[in-house]
Amino acid sequence: MLKNLTTTGVGGPARHLVDAHHDQQLISALVEADSQGVPVLPIAGGSNLVISDEGFGGTVIRIATKGIDIEEISGNRARLRVAAGENWDAVVAHSLHAGLSGLEALSGIPGSAGATPVQNVGAYGADISQTLESVLAFDRHTGQQVTLDNKQLDFAYRDSLIKRTSREGSPRYMVLEASFLLPMDELSAPVRYAELALRLGVETGQRVPATQVRQMVLELRRGKGMVYDPADLDSHSTGSFFTNPIVERGVVRSLPENAPYYPVEDPQKVKLSAAWLIDQAGFCKGYGLERTPGHLLAGGRAALSTKHTLAITNRGGASARDILAIARAVRRGVKERFGITLVNEPLLIGVQLEQ
């Protein structure tokens, strides 16, 4: 059952499951499925998926490739090359142990290294686009391996060329390896996130030991149930279920005066806080549990995290239908209250939010 391969713990059976421990095994599985016209779903960490209770009627490729290599280059920098199947947080820890910095604010994010460029994973003022040099990928359209550099990947907020050319979780470009350019420096990148800077006791823009940033980020994430722990039901989720909406600046005028918003690259737009919108629309932490009177959905099997309103959690025995019941209620409530439609961050496989 695919629920056993995801952090949310939902998903039915796969018609066919293949383990890929080497790049050639991964490529061969792709070529075979494509030659037969069989749908493909890659899974590594399984932290960004909500899979239908009916399962997946194609080939699921479990990516288990391994390998981390560090190459010193000029200018006190190093190239960190990572196989797609490596655990992302282990990669961050490895980089810091080797005396490199730049990835520390991305500590504790569940999932695999190969998935991080797809989503342009980010947290605490950092994202993958800031350090990624390139990816080595298999182009399923041409049947060739290609190298896509940072510019070609055309990163945006939680988006990339790879994501935009994927269909229902099945990518055109299957990442085989990711390369990062990192400073050989024990000091962190400038701390950009106000909450993190406050907890570290520094001003935004300052630098501190990178290991110190990692420790604080892990502490902050655990406090929000955002570090996967089998014993913590609040972490049995996809992490943030909704992205922070990026809207025209004029939208802010229609919101309450205390609504937080943040600048983005486009000066005509701003980024809103999805967590704030959810909370202000009346959805409290733990929404969906029996202790929230009148809001018992999905039999209490699924609910918003008791630590963070952005995560939809499996409280035990939840189905994909249960997870979506919570997501739909929250999405509908925010739309009715603010006129803003939230967009899901995880990939929805065989299911959809719209009814």
VEXNU-287369 format. One record per residue (C-alpha): residue in three letters; x, y, z. Coordinates in steps of 0.25 Angstrom, whole numbers. Layout:
BEGIN
(site 'ALA',(X,Y,Z))
...
END
This chain:
BEGIN
(site 'MET',(0,0,0))
(site 'LEU',(5,14,-4))
(site 'LYS',(1,20,9))
(site 'ASN',(13,13,15))
(site 'LEU',(22,21,6))
(site 'THR',(17,35,10))
(site 'THR',(18,44,22))
(site 'THR',(3,46,22))
(site 'GLY',(0,31,22))
(site 'VAL',(-11,31,11))
(site 'GLY',(-11,24,-2))
(site 'GLY',(-16,11,-8))
(site 'PRO',(-8,0,-15))
(site 'ALA',(1,2,-27))
(site 'ARG',(-1,-7,-39))
(site 'HIS',(14,-9,-41))
(site 'LEU',(25,-4,-31))
(site 'VAL',(40,-3,-35))
(site 'ASP',(51,0,-26))
(site 'ALA',(63,8,-33))
(site 'HIS',(76,7,-25))
(site 'HIS',(84,13,-37))
(site 'ASP',(82,23,-48))
(site 'GLN',(81,12,-58))
(site 'GLN',(71,4,-51))
(site 'LEU',(63,17,-50))
(site 'ILE',(64,21,-65))
(site 'SER',(61,6,-69))
(site 'ALA',(48,6,-61))
(site 'LEU',(44,20,-68))
(site 'VAL',(47,15,-82))
(site 'GLU',(40,2,-80))
(site 'ALA',(27,9,-74))
(site 'ASP',(28,20,-85))
(site 'SER',(29,9,-96))
(site 'GLN',(17,2,-91))
(site 'GLY',(9,15,-89))
(site 'VAL',(8,13,-74))
(site 'PRO',(7,24,-64))
(site 'VAL',(19,27,-55))
(site 'LEU',(19,32,-41))
(site 'PRO',(33,34,-34))
(site 'ILE',(33,33,-19))
(site 'ALA',(45,36,-10))
(site 'GLY',(43,42,3))
(site 'GLY',(28,43,0))
(site 'SER',(26,56,8))
(site 'ASN',(19,64,-3))
(site 'LEU',(8,54,-7))
(site 'VAL',(-6,51,-5))
(site 'ILE',(-10,39,-13))
(site 'SER',(-24,34,-15))
(site 'ASP',(-30,23,-7))
(site 'GLU',(-31,15,-20))
(site 'GLY',(-16,15,-22))
(site 'PHE',(-9,17,-34))
(site 'GLY',(-11,9,-47))
(site 'GLY',(3,10,-53))
(site 'THR',(17,8,-49))
(site 'VAL',(22,14,-36))
(site 'ILE',(37,16,-35))
(site 'ARG',(43,16,-22))
(site 'ILE',(56,25,-23))
(site 'ALA',(66,20,-14))
(site 'THR',(79,25,-21))
(site 'LYS',(90,29,-11))
(site 'GLY',(103,37,-12))
(site 'ILE',(109,50,-7))
(site 'ASP',(122,56,-13))
(site 'ILE',(129,69,-9))
(site 'GLU',(138,75,-19))
(site 'GLU',(146,88,-15))
(site 'ILE',(147,99,-25))
(site 'SER',(153,113,-26))
(site 'GLY',(149,124,-18))
(site 'ASN',(147,117,-5))
(site 'ARG',(135,109,-10))
(site 'ALA',(131,95,-12))
(site 'ARG',(122,87,-21))
(site 'LEU',(113,78,-13))
(site 'ARG',(107,67,-22))
(site 'VAL',(96,59,-17))
(site 'ALA',(88,46,-22))
(site 'ALA',(73,49,-24))
(site 'GLY',(70,38,-13))
(site 'GLU',(78,44,-2))
(site 'ASN',(70,48,10))
(site 'TRP',(70,63,10))
(site 'ASP',(72,66,24))
(site 'ALA',(84,57,24))
(site 'VAL',(90,64,13))
(site 'VAL',(89,77,20))
(site 'ALA',(95,71,33))
(site 'HIS',(106,65,24))
(site 'SER',(109,79,17))
(site 'LEU',(111,86,31))
(site 'HIS',(120,75,36))
(site 'ALA',(129,77,24))
(site 'GLY',(130,92,28))
(site 'LEU',(120,97,17))
(site 'SER',(109,107,19))
(site 'GLY',(97,111,11))
(site 'LEU',(87,100,14))
(site 'GLU',(85,101,29))
(site 'ALA',(72,109,28))
(site 'LEU',(66,97,20))
(site 'SER',(69,87,32))
(site 'GLY',(58,78,36))
(site 'ILE',(50,78,23))
(site 'PRO',(46,64,20))
(site 'GLY',(47,57,7))
(site 'SER',(59,54,-3))
(site 'ALA',(69,63,-9))
(site 'GLY',(64,60,-23))
(site 'ALA',(51,66,-20))
(site 'THR',(56,79,-14))
(site 'PRO',(58,86,-28))
(site 'VAL',(45,82,-33))
(site 'GLN',(37,90,-23))
(site 'ASN',(48,100,-20))
(site 'VAL',(47,96,-6))
(site 'GLY',(49,107,4))
(site 'ALA',(48,111,18))
(site 'TYR',(52,122,28))
(site 'GLY',(57,132,17))
(site 'ALA',(64,122,9))
(site 'ASP',(61,113,-3))
(site 'ILE',(67,104,-13))
(site 'SER',(69,114,-24))
(site 'GLN',(79,122,-15))
(site 'THR',(90,110,-15))
(site 'LEU',(86,100,-26))
(site 'GLU',(96,100,-38))
(site 'SER',(89,90,-47))
(site 'VAL',(82,77,-47))
(site 'LEU',(86,64,-56))
(site 'ALA',(73,59,-61))
(site 'PHE',(67,49,-70))
(site 'ASP',(58,55,-81))
(site 'ARG',(47,45,-84))
(site 'HIS',(43,52,-97))
(site 'THR',(57,51,-103))
(site 'GLY',(62,39,-96))
(site 'GLN',(75,46,-92))
(site 'GLN',(82,51,-79))
(site 'VAL',(82,66,-79))
(site 'THR',(88,76,-69))
(site 'LEU',(79,88,-66))
(site 'ASP',(86,100,-59))
(site 'ASN',(80,109,-49))
(site 'LYS',(75,119,-60))
(site 'GLN',(69,108,-68))
(site 'LEU',(61,103,-57))
(site 'ASP',(54,116,-56))
(site 'PHE',(51,116,-42))
(site 'ALA',(39,123,-35))
(site 'TYR',(32,122,-22))
(site 'ARG',(30,107,-19))
(site 'ASP',(32,105,-34))
(site 'SER',(41,101,-45))
(site 'LEU',(42,97,-60))
(site 'ILE',(42,83,-55))
(site 'LYS',(29,85,-47))
(site 'ARG',(23,92,-59))
(site 'THR',(26,81,-68))
(site 'SER',(21,70,-59))
(site 'ARG',(7,64,-61))
(site 'GLU',(0,58,-49))
(site 'GLY',(13,56,-41))
(site 'SER',(20,50,-53))
(site 'PRO',(32,58,-58))
(site 'ARG',(37,60,-72))
(site 'TYR',(51,63,-65))
(site 'MET',(54,52,-55))
(site 'VAL',(65,57,-46))
(site 'LEU',(77,48,-44))
(site 'GLU',(86,57,-37))
(site 'ALA',(86,71,-31))
(site 'SER',(99,80,-30))
(site 'PHE',(100,92,-20))
(site 'LEU',(111,102,-19))
(site 'LEU',(113,105,-5))
(site 'PRO',(123,114,3))
(site 'MET',(134,107,10))
(site 'ASP',(130,115,23))
(site 'GLU',(126,112,37))
(site 'LEU',(117,124,37))
(site 'SER',(103,123,32))
(site 'ALA',(97,131,20))
(site 'PRO',(91,144,25))
(site 'VAL',(79,141,34))
(site 'ARG',(67,146,26))
(site 'TYR',(55,142,34))
(site 'ALA',(51,151,45))
(site 'GLU',(46,140,55))
(site 'LEU',(59,132,53))
(site 'ALA',(67,144,55))
(site 'LEU',(59,148,68))
(site 'ARG',(61,134,73))
(site 'LEU',(76,134,70))
(site 'GLY',(77,148,77))
(site 'VAL',(83,155,64))
(site 'GLU',(78,165,54))
(site 'THR',(73,161,41))
(site 'GLY',(84,160,31))
(site 'GLN',(94,156,41))
(site 'ARG',(102,143,41))
(site 'VAL',(104,133,52))
(site 'PRO',(111,119,52))
(site 'ALA',(103,111,42))
(site 'THR',(101,99,52))
(site 'GLN',(94,109,62))
(site 'VAL',(84,113,51))
(site 'ARG',(82,98,48))
(site 'GLN',(79,95,63))
(site 'MET',(70,107,64))
(site 'VAL',(62,103,51))
(site 'LEU',(60,89,56))
(site 'GLU',(55,94,69))
(site 'LEU',(45,103,62))
(site 'ARG',(41,93,52))
(site 'ARG',(38,82,63))
(site 'GLY',(30,93,71))
(site 'LYS',(21,93,59))
(site 'GLY',(21,78,56))
(site 'MET',(29,81,43))
(site 'VAL',(40,70,46))
(site 'TYR',(34,56,43))
(site 'ASP',(34,48,55))
(site 'PRO',(26,34,56))
(site 'ALA',(22,38,70))
(site 'ASP',(17,52,67))
(site 'LEU',(3,51,60))
(site 'ASP',(5,66,57))
(site 'SER',(16,62,47))
(site 'HIS',(8,52,40))
(site 'SER',(5,62,28))
(site 'THR',(11,67,16))
(site 'GLY',(16,79,23))
(site 'SER',(9,92,19))
(site 'PHE',(-3,88,11))
(site 'PHE',(-5,102,4))
(site 'THR',(5,111,-1))
(site 'ASN',(5,126,3))
(site 'PRO',(-3,133,-7))
(site 'ILE',(4,144,-16))
(site 'VAL',(-6,154,-20))
(site 'GLU',(-7,168,-26))
(site 'ARG',(-4,179,-16))
(site 'GLY',(-18,185,-17))
(site 'VAL',(-23,172,-10))
(site 'VAL',(-17,176,3))
(site 'ARG',(-27,188,4))
(site 'SER',(-38,178,5))
(site 'LEU',(-32,171,16))
(site 'PRO',(-32,175,31))
(site 'GLU',(-21,185,35))
(site 'ASN',(-13,175,43))
(site 'ALA',(-12,165,31))
(site 'PRO',(3,162,29))
(site 'TYR',(9,163,15))
(site 'TYR',(23,162,10))
(site 'PRO',(30,167,-3))
(site 'VAL',(33,158,-15))
(site 'GLU',(41,160,-27))
(site 'ASP',(30,166,-35))
(site 'PRO',(28,180,-28))
(site 'GLN',(13,180,-32))
(site 'LYS',(10,168,-24))
(site 'VAL',(11,163,-9))
(site 'LYS',(11,150,-2))
(site 'LEU',(1,147,8))
(site 'SER',(1,138,20))
(site 'ALA',(-7,126,17))
(site 'ALA',(-7,122,32))
(site 'TRP',(-12,135,36))
(site 'LEU',(-23,135,26))
(site 'ILE',(-27,121,31))
(site 'ASP',(-27,125,45))
(site 'GLN',(-35,138,43))
(site 'ALA',(-45,130,34))
(site 'GLY',(-49,122,47))
(site 'PHE',(-40,110,46))
(site 'CYS',(-33,108,59))
(site 'LYS',(-21,98,62))
(site 'GLY',(-27,84,63))
(site 'TYR',(-39,88,54))
(site 'GLY',(-46,74,51))
(site 'LEU',(-44,68,65))
(site 'GLU',(-54,65,75))
(site 'ARG',(-49,76,84))
(site 'THR',(-53,87,74))
(site 'PRO',(-68,87,76))
(site 'GLY',(-77,87,63))
(site 'HIS',(-65,84,54))
(site 'LEU',(-63,69,55))
(site 'LEU',(-60,65,40))
(site 'ALA',(-55,52,35))
(site 'GLY',(-59,45,48))
(site 'GLY',(-47,52,55))
(site 'ARG',(-37,43,47))
(site 'ALA',(-31,56,40))
(site 'ALA',(-30,70,45))
(site 'LEU',(-22,82,45))
(site 'SER',(-9,81,53))
(site 'THR',(-10,85,67))
(site 'LYS',(3,92,66))
(site 'HIS',(1,99,52))
(site 'THR',(-11,102,44))
(site 'LEU',(-4,100,30))
(site 'ALA',(-3,85,32))
(site 'ILE',(-14,75,30))
(site 'THR',(-10,63,39))
(site 'ASN',(-14,48,39))
(site 'ARG',(-18,46,54))
(site 'GLY',(-19,31,51))
(site 'GLY',(-26,23,41))
(site 'ALA',(-29,34,32))
(site 'SER',(-32,33,17))
(site 'ALA',(-29,42,5))
(site 'ARG',(-44,46,6))
(site 'ASP',(-42,50,20))
(site 'ILE',(-30,59,17))
(site 'LEU',(-37,65,6))
(site 'ALA',(-50,68,14))
(site 'ILE',(-42,76,23))
(site 'ALA',(-34,83,12))
(site 'ARG',(-47,86,5))
(site 'ALA',(-54,92,17))
(site 'VAL',(-42,101,20))
(site 'ARG',(-41,105,5))
(site 'ARG',(-55,109,4))
(site 'GLY',(-55,116,17))
(site 'VAL',(-44,125,13))
(site 'LYS',(-50,128,0))
(site 'GLU',(-63,132,6))
(site 'ARG',(-56,141,17))
(site 'PHE',(-46,147,8))
(site 'GLY',(-49,144,-7))
(site 'ILE',(-35,137,-8))
(site 'THR',(-34,123,-13))
(site 'LEU',(-23,115,-6))
(site 'VAL',(-14,106,-15))
(site 'ASN',(-9,93,-10))
(site 'GLU',(6,91,-9))
(site 'PRO',(6,75,-9))
(site 'LEU',(4,67,-21))
(site 'LEU',(-10,61,-22))
(site 'ILE',(-10,48,-29))
(site 'GLY',(-23,42,-34))
(site 'VAL',(-31,53,-25))
(site 'GLN',(-34,67,-26))
(site 'LEU',(-39,79,-17))
(site 'GLU',(-50,83,-27))
(site 'GLN',(-63,76,-25))
END
